[in-house]
Amino acid sequence: MHMNRWNGVFDGVGARLEGLGRVGRVVAAFNTNIDAVVKVSGAQLGGLMQGMTEGQLEEGKRLIGAPADVLRGLFKCFCGGIAEEWLIEDPEVVAWISKQFGPAKMQMGGQAGIVANVLALCGVSDVLVHCAALPKAQAQLFLDLDNLRTTDSDGQLTRAYSISRESDGEMIHWILEFDRGDKLVFDGKEFVCPKSNRFIATYDPMNFAMTVDANFDQAAKNLPCDLIFLSGYHLLSQTLADGGSGTAKIDETFTKIASWGGAAQKEGVVAQNGSGAPDGKNPLVHLEFASTSDLVIRRYLLDSTNVFSIGLNERETIDLLELLDPELAKKCSAEPNSANLFAGIQTIMKHTGVKRVQLHMFGLYVTLLAKDAAIKPEDAQGGMALASVVAASKALGGSLDVKEDLLRAAGMSVAKRGLDELERLAKVLGPDFRQAKPGIWLGPAFDVVALPTILVDKPLTLVGVGDTISSLSLVGSMVAI
């Protein structure tokens, strides 16, 4: 199929963007932080690796206890073109990173913070964002918008940009980005980066402990909302610094959100109407998975989290399959194509019982919708098209600061890689799925919605692109045009 034949799907992006004003309120929680973003060259990385041995680069725990672990993780991600986030155990490593890789560009970090900015800019009428810490440096990374609010020191909901909780510390994550085609030499061997991506080294005690701001929790109770967007659980460890357990913290947060939005929910169980809740009852709950190092936390989220929707990328899909189907995980890791990953997200959907799963893979988005999710496949595809344009616009310009930035990539063609992956997906769907239109297949238990996407060859940044895709795909599907 020629790239331009997808223009019909993308023609409705502008109208769908305007329609987001009909979404009443979205709550984004829990992790908000400051990202320190640095571009790392292969030559720079190779230079820092001088003196290291191959043994120091072998696969181990995704944790950072020394500078060598930073280089180990960065080397792995550079050579694989993959994204991972590792937690820093020793704060002295932070000073080493700053010395070796600084200065950095400071920008909004954390899924909750990134999602809040993009949804508010896109016109959602009210976006409430949770902040465990909100010093002035953090607050002024929020867009200066009236529809983007959080709680101040007195517990009052107000414009997030204007708040300064003076006693709060700054939570900074290091985002080390690299470019496709860049090369590094180690031990006489040359390694070529296959895909632009990033390695994240995180030291963030408040979000490590999933600290919930009591004022925000109180404000969110019984306040009507359409959607609760959850993230940040990947920062948890089973053993917390205060002696508590990560799994208990997961239970605690889901108990809290059960009272948010005026929802009569039990332990996070949400209504499966899929259409939003303008009357404030039964808001949809979406959980964004991320690279989760702690296996106990990963397993607990997979087994016990009861939400309407989950979002993940290729790496996160493989992480979950390592627990559910190790052989399929190996297959997806060796060949992360749409056919293998489709089998993977089917497995995850069946295990979790969620009504919606969205995979954003390189070049293609794939959404599985249960028959009773009540999101029309055409609206799902329209939301994905909106997400594709806005995510590409972010990659092109490096940031989204004013509404005019949002459609910067409008009119760009979808990637041939995405079309190839779509064709590969179509071949494995089988006779149970009837194609209703390009990219939409109706099945007996769930429908499959796919969209080849716009790819930016040399993105200025990749930070927040996945969060932009996940949030806008879902929120965009909640409005009909």
C-alpha positions in Angstrom: 0.0 0.0 0.0 1.4 3.4 -0.9 2.2 5.7 1.9 -0.2 8.5 0.8 -3.2 6.2 1.0 -3.1 6.6 4.7 -3.8 10.3 4.4 -7.5 9.7 4.8 -6.9 8.5 8.4 -4.6 11.4 9.1 -7.0 14.0 7.6 -9.1 14.0 10.7 -6.2 14.8 13.1 -7.0 18.5 13.3 -10.7 17.9 14.1 -9.8 15.3 16.7 -7.4 17.7 18.4 -10.1 20.3 18.7 -12.4 17.6 20.1 -10.1 17.0 23.1 -11.8 20.1 24.6 -14.8 17.8 25.2 -12.8 15.6 27.6 -13.6 17.0 31.0 -10.7 16.2 33.3 -7.6 13.9 33.4 -5.6 13.0 36.4 -1.9 12.2 35.8 0.0 10.4 38.6 2.4 9.6 40.1 6.0 10.4 38.8 7.1 13.9 38.0 10.7 14.9 37.9 13.4 17.0 36.2 15.1 15.3 33.2 18.7 16.2 32.5 19.0 15.4 28.8 22.4 14.9 27.1 23.4 13.6 23.7 26.2 11.0 24.0 28.4 10.2 21.0 29.8 6.8 20.3 33.3 8.3 20.5 32.6 9.8 23.9 31.3 6.5 25.2 34.1 4.5 23.8 36.6 6.8 25.4 35.0 6.4 28.8 35.0 2.6 28.4 38.8 2.5 28.0 40.3 0.2 30.6 37.1 -1.7 31.1 36.9 -5.5 30.5 34.4 -7.5 28.6 33.4 -9.0 31.9 32.3 -5.7 33.2 29.9 -5.3 30.2 28.2 -8.7 30.7 24.5 -8.8 31.4 23.6 -8.3 35.1 21.1 -6.6 37.2 19.6 -3.4 35.8 20.9 -1.4 38.8 23.7 1.2 39.1 26.0 0.9 42.1 29.1 2.3 40.4 30.1 4.3 37.4 31.0 1.1 35.5 27.3 0.2 35.7 26.3 3.4 33.9 28.7 2.5 31.0 27.4 -1.1 31.0 23.8 0.0 30.6 24.6 2.7 28.1 26.7 0.3 26.0 23.9 -2.2 26.0 21.3 0.3 24.9 23.6 1.9 22.3 24.5 -1.4 20.7 20.9 -2.7 20.7 19.2 0.6 19.8 16.9 0.1 22.9 15.7 2.1 25.8 16.1 1.1 29.4 15.9 2.9 32.7 18.2 1.8 35.6 18.0 3.0 39.2 21.0 4.5 40.9 21.7 3.0 44.3 24.7 5.2 45.2 24.2 9.0 45.1 27.9 9.5 44.5 27.3 8.1 41.0 25.1 11.1 40.3 28.1 13.5 40.8 30.2 11.3 38.4 27.5 11.4 35.7 27.3 15.2 36.0 31.0 15.5 35.7 31.3 13.2 32.7 28.2 14.0 30.7 27.1 17.5 31.8 26.0 20.2 31.2 22.6 19.1 30.3 19.3 20.5 29.0 16.8 20.5 31.9 13.2 19.6 30.9 10.0 18.0 32.2 10.5 14.4 33.2 8.4 11.5 34.5 5.4 10.1 32.7 2.9 12.0 34.7 4.6 15.4 34.1 5.1 14.8 30.4 1.5 13.6 29.9 0.1 16.5 31.9 2.0 19.0 29.7 0.9 17.5 26.4 -2.7 16.9 27.3 -3.1 20.4 28.7 -1.5 21.9 25.6 -3.8 19.7 23.4 -6.9 21.3 25.1 -8.2 18.8 27.7 -10.3 21.1 29.8 -8.6 20.3 33.1 -5.5 18.3 33.8 -4.5 17.6 37.4 -0.9 16.3 37.9 0.6 14.7 41.0 4.0 16.0 42.2 5.8 14.3 45.0 8.2 17.3 45.0 7.5 20.7 43.5 10.3 23.2 44.0 10.4 26.2 41.7 12.8 24.6 39.2 10.3 21.7 38.8 7.2 23.9 38.7 8.5 26.1 35.9 9.0 23.0 33.6 5.2 22.8 33.5 3.5 24.9 30.7 2.1 28.1 32.0 -1.6 27.1 31.4 -4.7 27.6 33.4 -5.9 24.1 32.7 -2.8 22.5 34.2 -3.1 22.3 38.0 -1.7 20.7 41.1 -1.8 21.3 44.8 0.3 24.0 46.5 1.7 23.9 50.1 -1.7 24.8 51.5 -3.4 22.0 49.6 -5.1 24.3 47.1 -5.4 23.3 43.4 -3.8 26.0 41.4 -1.8 26.6 38.2 1.2 24.2 38.4 3.6 26.6 36.8 3.1 29.2 39.6 3.8 27.0 42.6 7.0 26.8 44.6 7.1 24.3 47.5 10.3 25.8 48.9 11.1 22.9 51.2 11.0 20.3 48.4 14.2 19.0 46.8 14.9 18.6 43.1 14.4 15.0 41.6 16.7 14.8 38.6 17.0 11.9 36.1 19.8 11.7 33.6 18.7 10.9 30.0 21.6 9.8 27.9 20.6 9.9 24.2 22.4 8.4 21.2 21.9 8.5 17.4 21.3 5.7 14.9 24.3 5.1 12.8 26.8 6.4 15.3 29.8 4.1 16.0 32.0 3.2 19.0 35.1 1.2 19.2 35.8 -1.1 22.2 38.6 -3.7 22.5 39.4 -3.3 18.8 35.8 -4.0 17.7 33.4 -1.5 16.1 29.8 -1.3 17.2 27.1 0.6 15.2 24.0 1.9 16.8 20.9 0.5 14.9 18.3 3.0 16.2 18.2 6.3 18.0 17.3 5.8 21.6 18.3 6.6 25.2 19.5 5.2 28.5 18.1 6.6 31.7 20.0 6.7 34.9 17.7 7.7 37.8 18.3 8.8 41.4 15.0 9.9 42.8 14.3 9.0 46.5 10.8 10.4 46.6 9.5 8.6 43.5 11.6 5.5 44.4 9.3 5.3 47.5 6.2 6.2 45.5 5.6 9.1 47.8 2.0 10.3 47.5 1.3 14.0 48.2 -1.4 13.9 50.8 -2.9 17.3 49.6 -3.2 16.0 46.1 -4.8 12.8 47.3 -7.4 14.8 49.2 -8.1 17.1 46.3 -8.6 14.2 43.8 -11.2 12.5 45.9 -14.7 12.9 44.6 -13.6 15.3 41.9 -15.2 14.2 38.6 -12.8 13.1 36.0 -12.8 11.1 32.8 -9.4 9.4 32.9 -6.7 8.5 35.5 -3.3 8.0 33.8 -1.0 6.0 36.1 2.7 5.6 35.9 5.9 5.5 38.0 5.6 2.0 39.4 8.8 0.9 37.5 10.8 3.0 40.0 9.7 0.8 42.9 11.8 -2.0 44.5 10.4 -4.7 46.6 12.6 -3.6 49.5 12.2 0.1 50.2 14.7 2.4 51.9 12.3 2.9 54.9 11.9 -0.9 55.3 8.5 -1.1 53.6 7.7 -3.2 50.6 7.0 -2.1 47.0 4.1 -4.5 46.6 2.4 -2.9 49.7 3.0 0.5 48.2 1.2 -0.6 45.0 -1.8 -1.8 47.0 -1.8 1.5 48.9 -1.8 3.7 45.8 -4.6 1.7 44.2 -6.6 2.0 47.3 -6.2 5.8 47.1 -7.1 6.1 43.4 -10.2 4.0 44.0 -11.7 7.1 45.7 -10.5 9.5 43.0 -12.9 10.9 40.5 -16.0 10.1 42.6 -15.6 6.5 41.5 -17.3 3.7 43.4 -14.4 1.3 42.7 -12.9 -1.5 44.6 -9.1 -1.7 44.6 -8.8 0.1 41.3 -11.5 -1.8 39.4 -13.0 0.5 36.8 -16.1 0.4 34.7 -15.5 -1.1 31.3 -17.5 1.4 29.3 -14.5 2.8 27.4 -16.1 6.1 26.7 -15.0 8.4 29.5 -17.2 9.6 32.3 -18.4 13.2 32.0 -20.7 12.7 35.0 -17.6 11.9 37.2 -18.5 8.2 37.7 -16.2 5.4 36.9 -13.3 7.2 35.3 -11.1 5.0 33.0 -7.8 4.0 34.5 -4.7 3.5 32.2 -1.4 2.1 33.5 1.7 2.9 31.5 4.3 0.2 31.9 7.9 1.2 31.8 11.3 -0.6 32.1 10.8 -2.3 35.5 14.0 -3.7 37.0 12.6 -5.3 40.1 11.2 -8.7 39.1 8.9 -8.9 42.2 7.4 -5.5 41.3 7.1 -6.5 37.6 5.3 -9.7 38.5 3.0 -8.1 41.0 1.9 -5.4 38.5 1.3 -8.1 35.9 -0.7 -10.3 38.2 -2.7 -8.0 40.4 -3.3 -4.7 38.6 -6.9 -4.4 37.5 -7.2 -1.4 35.1 -9.0 -0.7 31.9 -6.0 -0.1 29.7 -2.2 -0.6 29.6 0.5 0.8 27.3 3.9 -0.5 26.5 6.7 -0.5 23.9 8.7 -3.4 22.5 11.1 -3.7 25.5 8.4 -3.5 28.0 6.4 -6.2 26.2 9.4 -8.5 26.3 9.9 -7.7 30.0 6.4 -9.0 30.7 6.8 -12.0 28.4 9.9 -13.1 30.3 7.5 -13.8 33.1 4.6 -15.2 31.1 6.2 -17.0 28.2 10.0 -17.0 28.2 10.3 -18.7 24.8 8.1 -16.1 23.2 10.1 -13.4 25.0 13.3 -14.8 23.4 11.6 -14.8 20.0 10.5 -11.2 20.3 13.9 -10.2 21.5 15.6 -11.8 18.6 13.0 -10.5 16.1 11.0 -7.7 17.5 8.6 -7.5 14.5 4.8 -7.0 14.5 4.0 -10.6 14.1 5.9 -11.7 17.2 4.9 -8.7 19.3 1.3 -9.2 18.4 1.5 -12.7 19.9 3.1 -11.1 22.9 0.4 -8.5 23.6 -2.3 -11.1 23.0 -0.7 -13.1 25.8 -0.5 -10.1 28.1 -4.1 -9.1 27.4 -5.4 -12.6 28.2 -3.3 -12.8 31.4 -4.3 -9.4 32.7 -7.9 -9.3 31.5 -7.6 -5.6 30.5 -10.0 -4.3 27.9 -7.4 -2.4 25.9 -3.7 -2.9 25.2 -1.6 -0.6 23.1 1.9 -1.3 21.8 3.9 1.5 20.3 6.7 -0.2 18.4 9.1 1.4 15.9 7.1 2.3 12.9 3.7 0.8 13.9 1.1 1.3 16.7 -1.1 -1.7 17.5 -4.1 -1.6 19.8 -6.2 -4.5 21.0 -9.7 -3.7 22.0 -12.0 -6.1 23.8 -15.5 -6.3 22.2 -17.1 -4.7 25.3 -14.5 -1.8 25.6 -17.0 0.5 23.8 -14.2 2.4 22.0 -15.0 2.3 18.3 -12.1 0.9 16.3 -12.3 3.9 14.0 -11.9 6.3 16.9 -9.0 4.3 18.3 -7.3 4.6 14.9 -8.0 8.3 14.8 -6.6 8.7 18.3 -3.5 6.9 17.2 -3.1 9.1 14.1 -3.3 12.2 16.3 -0.7 10.7 18.6 1.6 9.9 15.6 1.5 13.5 14.4 2.0 15.1 17.8 4.8 12.6 18.7 6.6 13.3 15.4 6.2 17.0 16.0 7.9 16.6 19.4 10.7 14.6 17.8 11.1 17.2 15.1 11.2 20.3 17.3 12.5 18.8 20.5 9.6 20.2 22.6 6.0 21.1 22.5 5.6 24.6 24.0 2.7 26.3 22.2 -0.4 24.9 20.4 1.1 25.7 17.0 3.8 23.1 17.7 1.4 20.2 17.9 0.8 19.7 14.2 4.3 20.6 13.0 4.6 17.1 11.4 1.1 17.1 9.8 1.4 16.1 6.1 4.5 14.0 6.6 4.2 10.5 5.1 4.0 7.4 7.2 7.2 5.3 7.2 7.8 2.4 4.8 9.0 0.4 7.8 5.5 0.8 9.3 3.8 -0.3 6.1 6.0 -3.4 6.0 5.2 -4.2 9.6 1.5 -3.7 8.9 1.7 -6.2 6.1 3.5 -8.6 8.3 0.8 -8.3 11.0 -2.0 -8.8 8.5 -0.5 -12.2 7.4 -0.7 -13.7 10.9 -4.2 -12.6 11.9 -5.9 -15.6 10.4 -9.5 -16.3 9.3 -11.0 -15.3 12.7 -10.3 -11.7 11.9 -12.3 -9.8 9.3 -10.7 -6.7 7.8 -13.2 -3.8 8.1 -10.9 -1.2 6.6 -7.1 -0.7 6.2 -5.6 -1.3 9.6 -8.8 -2.5 11.3 -9.7 -6.1 11.8 -12.7 -7.3 13.7 -12.3 -10.5 15.7 -14.5 -12.7 17.9 -13.1 -11.7 21.3 -11.2 -8.5 20.5 -10.5 -6.2 17.6 -7.1 -5.2 16.2 -6.4 -1.6 15.2 -3.0 -0.8 13.7 -1.5 2.3 12.2 1.8 2.8 10.4 3.4 5.9 11.9 5.4 8.9 11.0 9.1 8.5 11.8 11.6 11.3 12.2 15.0 10.3 10.8 17.1 12.3 13.2 14.9 13.3 16.2 16.1 16.2 18.3 14.8 14.2 21.3 13.0 11.0 22.1 12.2 11.8 25.7 8.5 11.6 26.3 7.6 10.5 22.8 6.3 7.1 24.1 4.2 8.8 26.8 2.8 11.3 24.3 1.8 8.3 22.1 0.1 6.4 24.8 -1.8 9.3 26.4 -3.0 10.9 23.2 -3.9 7.6 21.5 -6.3 6.9 24.4 -7.6 10.4 25.0 -8.0 10.9 21.3 -10.1 7.8 21.0 -12.5 9.1 23.7 -13.9 11.8 21.3 -15.9 11.1 18.2 -15.5 13.4 15.2 
